[in-house]
Amino acid sequence: MKKLLLCGIALAALTGVANADTFVVSMKGPGGGNPFWAAVEEGAKAKGKELGVDVVVVAPPSETDVQAQIAQLEDLIAQKVSGIALAPTDPNALAPVVDAAKEAGIPVVFIDGAGSNPGVSLIGTNNLEGGKIAGDFLCKSLPQGSEVAILQGIMSTTNGIDRAGGASEAFKACGLKVVAEQTAEWDRAKGLSVTESILAGNPNIKGIFASNDNMALGAVEALKAAAKLKDVTVVGFDANPDAAASILAGEMTASVAQAPKNIGGFGIQALADLKAGKTVPPMIDTGTILVTKENAEAYK
């Protein structure tokens, strides 16, 4: 049997667990490398302790390692775990293994982003609405006709599609001009390099929406290096502690906060409910809020 990754640490086989359900949270990336996933893990484990169930958190080495997540899930199904809360790296690629879990009698819910399997509930953020919140903020902050850019996440995921799409809808509605839409794959270093490229071709840009805070912080670094930070409004997504600190320092201007602890906790609760034969709603929205200098202290 292969070993699983517990946020970068080898995880032994899940055998010999008695008198307790074992629910698994399959995240897109290690919590140690992203404050969002660390908070999802924290919320899941807290809920597991409350319910008296075992919670195991696994993750592929990166959010683009789809095959690693598939292999992890195949192992979990073979170990007959009690339920899986899955944040799919690639909804279509993960669909067959989700079907295999359901056929094995293992309850599955999606967390953070939707999969493509019908009838599987989603616990997470309304990312389309969150993208619109970010877009509307930039619309109110910039003159009509201003040039803006979107740093996309991984566009094979619903999160990547919806956040960028929501912002784009808002920009079109208010008359901001989108001059660049490029993926930086949720990564800070790529956010920096992609922003450098965008700035080279669009020196008059006035606003950047980044689909997560890692990319937004990379954009801030690029703008600093180009001596353009005071001229460009940067809005991110997640409101993680680093982003909150950047907002308070007057670098990033805003971010859209999710509730990652709720995502993890509600995911475990949904699995416990399904295991008990209860019905879970098709969608459980864990909420979004705009974070600016006025409320950023609460997110540090």
VOBA-1610 file (N, C-alpha, C; in pm, whole numbers, padded with zeros to 5 digits, always signed):
BEGIN
Met+00084-00120+00000Met+00000+00000+00000Met+00087+00125+00000Lys+00052+00224-00079Lys+00126+00349-00080Lys+00105+00423+00051Lys+00200+00509+00086Lys+00180+00598+00199Lys+00115+00726+00151Leu+00033+00785+00236Leu-00033+00910+00204Leu+00045+01026+00260Leu+00017+01145+00208Leu+00083+01265+00256Leu-00008+01337+00354Leu+00038+01356+00475Leu-00034+01436+00574Leu+00034+01571+00579Cys-00007+01657+00482Cys+00053+01790+00471Cys+00205+01781+00469Gly+00257+01687+00391Gly+00401+01674+00371Gly+00464+01569+00461Ile+00388+01510+00557Ile+00442+01410+00648Ile+00385+01274+00608Ala+00466+01170+00609Ala+00417+01036+00573Ala+00309+00993+00670Leu+00202+00937+00617Leu+00089+00892+00698Leu+00078+00741+00687Ala+00081+00673+00799Ala+00072+00528+00798Ala-00068+00483+00762Ala-00082+00356+00730Ala-00212+00302+00690Ala-00314+00320+00800Leu-00438+00346+00760Leu-00546+00372+00855Leu-00614+00242+00895Thr-00540+00153+00956Thr-00598+00026+00999Thr-00593+00019+01150Gly-00677-00065+01206Gly-00676-00084+01350Gly-00751+00023+01427Val-00824+00110+01360Val-00901+00213+01429Val-01032+00150+01476Ala-01057+00156+01607Ala-01175+00089+01662Ala-01267+00191+01727Asn-01396+00162+01723Asn-01497+00238+01795Asn-01502+00386+01757Ala-01454+00421+01639Ala-01462+00560+01595Ala-01463+00564+01444Asp-01545+00652+01390Asp-01541+00675+01247Asp-01413+00751+01213Thr-01360+00724+01095Thr-01243+00797+01045Thr-01285+00873+00920Phe-01294+01004+00934Phe-01328+01090+00822Phe-01202+01156+00769Val-01193+01165+00638Val-01074+01219+00573Val-01105+01350+00505Val-01018+01448+00523Val-01023+01573+00448Val-00911+01568+00344Ser-00949+01563+00218Ser-00852+01562+00109Ser-00843+01703+00052Met-00736+01774+00090Met-00719+01912+00049Met-00643+01920-00083Lys-00646+02038-00145Lys-00575+02056-00271Lys-00426+02074-00252Gly-00387+02129-00139Gly-00245+02156-00115Gly-00215+02149+00033Pro-00088+02131+00068Pro-00050+02119+00209Pro-00082+02244+00289Gly-00139+02225+00407Gly-00172+02338+00493Gly-00051+02418+00535Gly+00065+02350+00546Gly+00187+02418+00586Gly+00233+02521+00485Gly+00186+02513+00363Gly+00228+02608+00260Gly+00126+02713+00226Asn+00011+02709+00292Asn-00097+02802+00259Asn-00185+02823+00382Pro-00196+02945+00434Pro-00277+02969+00555Pro-00422+02927+00538Phe-00475+02936+00416Phe-00614+02896+00393Phe-00633+02748+00426Trp-00546+02662+00371Trp-00560+02519+00395Trp-00527+02483+00539Ala-00437+02557+00601Ala-00409+02535+00743Ala-00535+02559+00826Ala-00613+02663+00789Ala-00736+02693+00862Ala-00845+02589+00835Val-00852+02540+00711Val-00946+02432+00680Val-00916+02311+00769Glu-00789+02276+00778Glu-00746+02162+00861Glu-00783+02185+01008Glu-00758+02306+01056Glu-00789+02337+01196Glu-00938+02322+01224Gly-01021+02374+01133Gly-01165+02363+01152Gly-01214+02220+01149Ala-01158+02139+01059Ala-01198+01999+01048Ala-01162+01921+01173Lys-01042+01942+01224Lys-00997+01867+01342Lys-01073+01910+01467Ala-01106+02039+01475Ala-01185+02085+01590Ala-01324+02021+01589Lys-01385+02013+01472Lys-01517+01950+01461Lys-01507+01801+01491Gly-01402+01735+01445Gly-01383+01594+01475Gly-01373+01569+01624Lys-01300+01655+01694Lys-01288+01641+01840Lys-01423+01660+01907Glu-01500+01757+01858Glu-01633+01782+01913Glu-01725+01663+01894Leu-01717+01599+01778Leu-01806+01487+01747Leu-01753+01352+01797Gly-01629+01347+01841Gly-01569+01222+01885Gly-01535+01128+01772Val-01494+01184+01657Val-01453+01103+01542Val-01308+01135+01509Asp-01243+01044+01440Asp-01106+01066+01395Asp-01107+01142+01264Val-01022+01243+01252Val-01009+01320+01130Val-00865+01311+01081Val-00850+01268+00958Val-00718+01258+00894Val-00717+01355+00776Val-00612+01434+00767Val-00599+01533+00660Val-00488+01490+00565Val-00520+01480+00437Val-00420+01444+00336Val-00418+01551+00228Ala-00307+01557+00157Ala-00294+01657+00051Ala-00189+01612-00048Pro-00206+01644-00176Pro-00100+01621-00274Pro+00012+01723-00250Pro+00130+01700-00307Pro+00241+01793-00287Pro+00212+01935-00336Ser+00127+01948-00437Ser+00091+02080-00488Ser-00050+02074-00544Glu-00108+02193-00569Glu-00246+02199-00617Glu-00258+02158-00763Thr-00148+02136-00830Thr-00153+02090-00969Thr-00125+01940-00982Asp-00097+01874-00870Asp-00063+01731-00875Asp-00189+01647-00863Val-00263+01642-00972Val-00391+01573-00975Val-00375+01423-00952Gln-00274+01364-01015Gln-00255+01219-01003Gln-00222+01177-00860Ala-00150+01261-00787Ala-00120+01228-00648Ala-00248+01226-00565Gln-00338+01321-00589Gln-00463+01321-00514Gln-00548+01199-00549Ile-00550+01162-00674Ile-00624+01042-00716Ile-00569+00918-00645Ala-00436+00906-00643Ala-00373+00790-00578Ala-00406+00786-00429Gln-00403+00901-00364Gln-00438+00907-00223Gln-00581+00859-00199Leu-00673+00906-00282Leu-00812+00867-00265Leu-00834+00718-00291Glu-00764+00664-00389Glu-00774+00520-00415Glu-00729+00440-00293Asp-00623+00485-00227Asp-00577+00418-00105Asp-00681+00430+00006Leu-00740+00546+00020Leu-00840+00567+00125Leu-00961+00478+00105Ile-01004+00464-00020Ile-01118+00376-00049Ile-01084+00233-00011Ala-00962+00190-00045Ala-00920+00054-00011Ala-00916+00032+00140Gln-00888+00138+00215Gln-00882+00128+00361Gln-01019+00140+00426Lys-01123+00162+00344Lys-01261+00167+00391Lys-01281+00273+00499Val-01236+00394+00470Val-01260+00505+00562Val-01409+00534+00568Ser-01450+00612+00669Ser-01593+00634+00693Ser-01654+00743+00607Gly-01571+00832+00552Gly-01622+00940+00469Gly-01508+01027+00420Ile-01531+01097+00310Ile-01427+01180+00249Ile-01484+01318+00217Ala-01419+01422+00270Ala-01449+01561+00233Ala-01339+01603+00137Leu-01376+01624+00012Leu-01279+01638-00096Leu-01280+01777-00159Ala-01162+01839-00162Ala-01141+01960-00241Ala-01071+01918-00369Pro-01144+01904-00480Pro-01085+01842-00600Pro-00987+01934-00673Thr-00868+01882-00700Thr-00770+01957-00779Thr-00819+01976-00922Asp-00887+01875-00976Asp-00944+01879-01111Asp-01076+01802-01107Pro-01189+01871-01107Pro-01318+01803-01089Pro-01343+01688-01185Asn-01311+01707-01312Asn-01337+01601-01409Asn-01245+01481-01389Ala-01119+01507-01361Ala-01024+01397-01341Ala-01055+01318-01214Leu-01111+01385-01113Leu-01144+01319-00987Leu-01278+01247-00990Ala-01360+01272-01092Ala-01495+01216-01094Ala-01499+01063-01083Pro-01414+00988-01156Pro-01422+00842-01144Pro-01391+00789-01005Val-01295+00849-00936Val-01260+00800-00803Val-01368+00838-00701Val-01437+00950-00723Val-01551+00985-00638Val-01662+00882-00658Asp-01688+00845-00781Asp-01787+00741-00808Asp-01748+00609-00740Ala-01619+00578-00743Ala-01572+00454-00680Ala-01595+00457-00529Ala-01574+00572-00466Ala-01599+00585-00323Ala-01747+00563-00292Lys-01833+00624-00371Lys-01977+00611-00348Lys-02021+00466-00367Glu-01965+00400-00468Glu-01999+00259-00492Glu-01953+00170-00376Ala-01847+00213-00307Ala-01797+00138-00191Ala-01874+00173-00064Gly-01975+00259-00076Gly-02055+00296+00040Gly-01992+00402+00128Ile-01897+00477+00074Ile-01827+00581+00149Ile-01889+00717+00115Pro-01947+00787+00211Pro-02004+00919+00183Pro-01895+01017+00137Val-01930+01103+00042Val-01837+01204-00010Val-01910+01338-00015Val-01841+01442+00030Val-01886+01579+00006Val-01769+01656-00055Phe-01801+01755-00136Phe-01698+01845-00187Phe-01684+01963-00092Ile-01561+02005-00071Ile-01537+02126+00008Ile-01455+02223-00076Asp-01477+02350-00053Asp-01405+02460-00118Asp-01445+02481-00263Gly-01450+02374-00342Gly-01487+02386-00482Gly-01568+02266-00527Ala-01659+02289-00621Ala-01748+02182-00667Ala-01675+02081-00753Gly-01721+01958-00748Gly-01678+01857-00841Gly-01779+01845-00954Ser-01763+01744-01037Ser-01854+01726-01150Ser-01951+01610-01130Asn-01945+01544-01013Asn-02034+01432-00986Asn-02170+01483-00939Pro-02278+01446-01005Pro-02411+01491-00962Pro-02447+01430-00827Gly-02523+01507-00749Gly-02574+01455-00623Gly-02478+01461-00506Val-02359+01520-00525Val-02263+01532-00416Val-02267+01676-00365Ser-02292+01693-00237Ser-02307+01827-00180Ser-02175+01903-00179Leu-02186+02036-00184Leu-02070+02125-00178Leu-02078+02212-00054Ile-01969+02213+00022Ile-01956+02301+00137Ile-01844+02399+00105Gly-01878+02527+00091Gly-01774+02622+00057Gly-01827+02760+00026Thr-01739+02838-00029Thr-01768+02978-00061Thr-01842+02989-00194Asn-01932+03085-00202Asn-01990+03121-00331Asn-01886+03207-00403Asn-01799+03142-00479Asn-01684+03210-00537Asn-01722+03310-00645Leu-01831+03285-00716Leu-01878+03381-00816Leu-01917+03512-00747Glu-01990+03501-00638Glu-02031+03620-00563Glu-01909+03689-00502Gly-01813+03608-00453Gly-01691+03667-00397Gly-01612+03745-00500Gly-01604+03691-00621Gly-01537+03763-00729Gly-01608+03893-00763Lys-01741+03890-00759Lys-01819+04012-00785Lys-01795+04116-00676Ile-01784+04072-00551Ile-01757+04165-00441Ile-01624+04237-00465Ala-01521+04160-00504Ala-01391+04220-00533Ala-01399+04315-00651Gly-01469+04272-00757Gly-01484+04355-00875Gly-01559+04484-00847Asp-01666+04473-00768Asp-01744+04592-00733Asp-01661+04692-00653Phe-01575+04639-00564Phe-01489+04729-00486Phe-01395+04807-00578Leu-01336+04739-00676Leu-01248+04809-00769Leu-01328+04907-00855Cys-01450+04870-00891Cys-01535+04961-00968Cys-01559+05092-00893Lys-01579+05082-00762Lys-01604+05201-00681Lys-01477+05280-00653Ser-01361+05212-00665Ser-01234+05275-00630Ser-01167+05344-00747Leu-01203+05306-00871Leu-01132+05354-00989Leu-01225+05430-01083Pro-01173+05527-01156Pro-01256+05597-01256Pro-01300+05503-01368Gln-01417+05528-01423Gln-01466+05448-01535Gln-01365+05455-01650Gly-01343+05340-01714Gly-01249+05332-01824Gly-01108+05296-01783Ser-01081+05287-01652Ser-00948+05250-01605Ser-00912+05109-01651Glu-00783+05087-01673Glu-00734+04956-01714Glu-00708+04869-01590Val-00757+04746-01596Val-00739+04652-01485Val-00697+04517-01539Ala-00642+04435-01448Ala-00598+04300-01485Ala-00651+04199-01384Ile-00663+04076-01427Ile-00707+03966-01341Ile-00597+03860-01337Leu-00550+03828-01216Leu-00461+03713-01199Leu-00549+03593-01166Gln-00555+03500-01257Gln-00641+03383-01242Gln-00572+03275-01160Gly-00655+03190-01098Gly-00603+03070-01035Gly-00593+02959-01138Ile-00600+02836-01093Ile-00598+02722-01185Ile-00737+02710-01247Met-00744+02726-01378Met-00874+02743-01444Met-00943+02611-01478Ser-00889+02500-01431Ser-00962+02374-01441Ser-01050+02352-01318Thr-01042+02443-01220Thr-01123+02432-01099Thr-01237+02533-01103Thr-01346+02500-01035Thr-01459+02592-01029Thr-01421+02721-00955Asn-01333+02710-00854Asn-01289+02830-00782Asn-01221+02928-00877Gly-01129+02876-00957Gly-01058+02961-01051Gly-01152+03025-01151Ile-01242+02947-01204Ile-01338+02997-01303Ile-01430+03102-01243Asp-01486+03071-01124Asp-01590+03158-01067Asp-01533+03289-01013Arg-01420+03285-00947Arg-01365+03410-00892Arg-01328+03507-01004Ala-01257+03457-01104Ala-01220+03543-01216Ala-01344+03588-01293Gly-01439+03496-01309Gly-01561+03529-01382Gly-01645+03633-01311Gly-01656+03622-01179Gly-01733+03720-01104Gly-01674+03859-01113Ala-01540+03867-01101Ala-01473+03996-01113Ala-01490+04054-01253Ser-01475+03968-01353Ser-01487+04013-01492Ser-01626+04069-01520Glu-01729+04001-01468Glu-01866+04050-01485Glu-01883+04189-01426Ala-01827+04208-01305Ala-01839+04339-01240Ala-01766+04447-01319Phe-01647+04414-01370Phe-01571+04513-01447Phe-01645+04556-01573Lys-01701+04459-01643Lys-01775+04491-01765Lys-01897+04577-01736Ala-01964+04547-01625Ala-02085+04620-01590Ala-02057+04767-01555Cys-01940+04794-01497Cys-01913+04931-01451Cys-01821+05008-01545Gly-01774+04944-01651Gly-01696+05015-01750Gly-01546+05019-01727Leu-01494+04927-01643Leu-01349+04914-01633Leu-01300+04827-01750Lys-01180+04854-01797Lys-01126+04786-01914Lys-01028+04677-01872Val-01065+04552-01895Val-00978+04439-01862Val-00875+04423-01974Val-00749+04452-01943Val-00644+04447-02046Val-00561+04319-02039Ala-00576+04243-01930Ala-00499+04119-01918Ala-00569+04025-01821Glu-00576+03898-01859Glu-00625+03790-01772Glu-00528+03674-01789Gln-00447+03649-01686Gln-00346+03544-01695Gln-00345+03463-01566Thr-00319+03333-01578Thr-00310+03249-01459Thr-00173+03260-01395Ala-00175+03262-01262Ala-00051+03249-01184Ala-00061+03128-01091Glu-00161+03043-01116Glu-00175+02911-01053Glu-00174+02916-00900Trp-00233+03021-00843Trp-00246+03037-00698Trp-00113+03065-00628Asp-00006+03084-00701Asp+00130+03084-00645Asp+00185+03226-00633Arg+00252+03256-00522Arg+00304+03391-00498Arg+00416+03427-00596Ala+00510+03337-00615Ala+00621+03366-00706Ala+00570+03385-00849Lys+00473+03304-00889Lys+00415+03320-01023Lys+00332+03447-01031Gly+00269+03485-00921Gly+00196+03611-00918Gly+00288+03728-00945Leu+00409+03721-00889Leu+00509+03826-00913Leu+00549+03830-01060Ser+00586+03714-01114Ser+00638+03712-01252Ser+00529+03746-01354Val+00407+03698-01332Val+00298+03730-01424Val+00266+03879-01419Thr+00267+03936-01299Thr+00241+04080-01287Thr+00350+04161-01357Glu+00474+04119-01345Glu+00583+04187-01417Glu+00555+04189-01566Ser+00510+04076-01619Ser+00479+04066-01762Ser+00362+04156-01799Ile+00259+04158-01714Ile+00142+04241-01742Ile+00181+04389-01740Leu+00261+04429-01643Leu+00303+04569-01634Leu+00385+04611-01755Ala+00468+04519-01805Ala+00551+04552-01922Ala+00466+04586-02043Gly+00353+04517-02058Gly+00268+04541-02173Gly+00157+04641-02149Asn+00133+04675-02020Asn+00022+04764-01986Asn+00067+04862-01877Pro+00149+04960-01913Pro+00206+05050-01812Pro+00104+05140-01744Asn-00017+05152-01798Asn-00118+05242-01741Asn-00220+05170-01653Ile-00191+05048-01618Ile-00285+04969-01538Ile-00310+05036-01403Lys-00436+05033-01356Lys-00473+05098-01231Lys-00527+05003-01125Gly-00560+04882-01165Gly-00615+04788-01067Gly-00583+04644-01102Ile-00563+04562-01000Ile-00539+04418-01018Ile-00629+04342-00921Phe-00707+04248-00974Phe-00775+04152-00890Phe-00701+04020-00901Ala-00656+03968-00788Ala-00591+03837-00784Ala-00685+03738-00717Ser-00702+03622-00778Ser-00801+03525-00732Ser-00764+03455-00602Asn-00643+03477-00550Asn-00613+03443-00411Asn-00506+03539-00359Asp-00486+03538-00229Asp-00393+03633-00168Asp-00248+03603-00201Asn-00213+03477-00219Asn-00074+03446-00256Asn-00036+03522-00383Met-00121+03516-00483Met-00093+03586-00609Met-00097+03738-00589Ala-00189+03785-00506Ala-00198+03928-00479Ala-00070+03980-00414Leu-00017+03903-00320Leu+00108+03945-00254Leu+00225+03942-00351Gly+00223+03847-00445Gly+00323+03849-00551Gly+00310+03972-00638Ala+00186+04011-00667Ala+00162+04132-00746Ala+00215+04256-00674Val+00195+04261-00543Val+00246+04373-00463Val+00398+04383-00475Glu+00466+04269-00470Glu+00612+04269-00483Glu+00655+04324-00619Ala+00584+04282-00723Ala+00618+04330-00858Ala+00593+04480-00870Leu+00484+04527-00812Leu+00452+04670-00818Leu+00553+04752-00739Lys+00597+04700-00625Lys+00700+04769-00548Lys+00828+04783-00631Ala+00869+04674-00693Ala+00992+04675-00772Ala+00983+04773-00888Ala+00862+04791-00941Ala+00842+04882-01054Ala+00808+05024-01010Ala+00808+05048-00877Ala+00772+05179-00822Ala+00632+05222-00866Lys+00539+05125-00871Lys+00402+05154-00915Lys+00296+05121-00810Leu+00340+05081-00691Leu+00242+05034-00593Leu+00141+05143-00556Lys+00185+05268-00547Lys+00094+05376-00509Lys-00007+05407-00619Asp+00020+05359-00741Asp-00067+05390-00854Asp-00166+05278-00887Val-00151+05161-00824Val-00231+05044-00860Val-00301+04988-00736Thr-00431+04970-00744Thr-00510+04910-00636Thr-00511+04759-00653Val-00469+04688-00548Val-00461+04541-00553Val-00563+04481-00457Val-00646+04394-00510Val-00747+04324-00429Val-00724+04174-00442Gly-00720+04105-00329Gly-00699+03960-00329Gly-00823+03884-00286Phe-00802+03759-00248Phe-00913+03670-00210Phe-00860+03570-00108Asp-00922+03563+00007Asp-00895+03473+00120Asp-00881+03550+00250Ala-00823+03672+00244Ala-00796+03751+00365Ala-00715+03669+00465Asn-00607+03606+00416Asn-00521+03531+00507Asn-00437+03629+00591Pro-00371+03583+00696Pro-00298+03675+00785Pro-00193+03761+00715Asp-00122+03706+00618Asp-00023+03785+00545Asp-00090+03897+00466Ala-00205+03866+00407Ala-00278+03968+00331Ala-00332+04076+00424Ala-00383+04036+00540Ala-00433+04134+00637Ala-00322+04229+00680Ala-00203+04174+00703Ala-00089+04257+00741Ala-00052+04354+00628Ser-00059+04305+00503Ser-00029+04389+00388Ser-00132+04502+00374Ile-00257+04471+00398Ile-00363+04573+00391Ile-00340+04680+00498Leu-00308+04637+00620Leu-00283+04732+00728Leu-00159+04817+00701Ala-00064+04761+00625Ala+00057+04835+00590Ala+00036+04929+00472Gly-00083+04928+00413Gly-00112+05016+00301Gly-00061+04966+00168Glu-00040+04835+00154Glu+00009+04777+00028Glu-00108+04719-00051Met-00153+04597-00019Met-00282+04553-00072Met-00391+04647-00020Thr-00496+04663-00099Thr-00604+04752-00056Thr-00718+04675+00009Ala-00746+04554-00041Ala-00859+04478+00011Ala-00843+04331-00025Ser-00924+04249+00041Ser-00930+04107+00008Ser-01071+04058+00043Val-01113+03952-00021Val-01242+03891+00008Val-01220+03773+00102Ala-01271+03784+00223Ala-01250+03679+00324Ala-01346+03564+00303Gln-01289+03445+00312Gln-01370+03325+00321Gln-01378+03284+00469Ala-01436+03170+00495Ala-01442+03116+00631Ala-01386+02975+00627Pro-01253+02961+00610Pro-01195+02828+00590Pro-01215+02731+00707Lys-01218+02783+00829Lys-01245+02693+00942Lys-01384+02634+00930Asn-01480+02716+00886Asn-01615+02665+00863Asn-01616+02559+00754Ile-01538+02581+00648Ile-01534+02485+00539Ile-01491+02347+00591Gly-01384+02345+00670Gly-01338+02218+00727Gly-01436+02160+00826Gly-01486+02244+00916Gly-01578+02195+01019Gly-01711+02151+00964Phe-01768+02231+00875Phe-01897+02193+00815Phe-01882+02068+00730Gly-01764+02050+00668Gly-01740+01930+00587Gly-01746+01804+00672Ile-01681+01808+00788Ile-01684+01692+00878Ile-01825+01669+00932Gln-01895+01776+00967Gln-02033+01762+01015Gln-02122+01699+00908Ala-02104+01740+00782Ala-02184+01684+00674Ala-02158+01536+00657Leu-02033+01494+00668Leu-02001+01352+00658Leu-02064+01273+00772Ala-02059+01328+00893Ala-02121+01261+01007Ala-02272+01249+00987Asp-02333+01355+00933Asp-02477+01350+00906Asp-02511+01244+00800Leu-02434+01241+00693Leu-02458+01141+00589Leu-02440+01000+00643Lys-02337+00981+00724Lys-02312+00848+00782Lys-02428+00804+00871Ala-02495+00904+00932Ala-02608+00874+01020Ala-02740+00864+00944Gly-02734+00875+00809Gly-02854+00863+00728Gly-02932+00991+00710Lys-02874+01103+00750Lys-02943+01231+00736Lys-02921+01289+00596Thr-03000+01388+00562Thr-02989+01456+00433Thr-02907+01583+00449Val-02818+01608+00353Val-02734+01728+00353Val-02775+01814+00235Pro-02792+01946+00252Pro-02830+02032+00139Pro-02729+02024+00025Pro-02773+02048-00097Pro-02681+02044-00211Pro-02567+02145-00200Met-02594+02260-00137Met-02492+02364-00124Met-02502+02426+00015Ile-02389+02433+00086Ile-02381+02503+00213Ile-02280+02616+00195Asp-02329+02740+00190Asp-02244+02857+00169Asp-02182+02899+00301Thr-02050+02897+00308Thr-01982+02930+00433Thr-01953+03079+00448Gly-01987+03161+00347Gly-01985+03305+00364Gly-01863+03378+00311Thr-01882+03506+00274Thr-01774+03594+00229Thr-01796+03733+00287Ile-01684+03807+00303Ile-01692+03945+00351Ile-01573+04022+00296Leu-01594+04147+00263Leu-01485+04232+00213Leu-01401+04280+00331Val-01269+04263+00318Val-01175+04305+00422Val-01093+04422+00369Thr-01099+04533+00441Thr-01021+04653+00409Thr-00944+04694+00536Lys-00880+04809+00531Lys-00803+04855+00647Lys-00892+04869+00771Glu-01022+04892+00750Glu-01113+04913+00862Glu-01133+04788+00947Asn-01128+04670+00885Asn-01153+04546+00961Asn-01041+04443+00949Ala-00930+04478+00888Ala-00823+04380+00862Ala-00757+04330+00990Glu-00759+04409+01095Glu-00695+04367+01221Glu-00750+04233+01269Ala-00877+04208+01244Ala-00941+04084+01290Ala-00893+03962+01213Tyr-00824+03981+01102Tyr-00782+03868+01017Tyr-00632+03839+01025Lys-00560+03914+01109Lys-00415+03892+01123Lys-00384+03758+01190
//
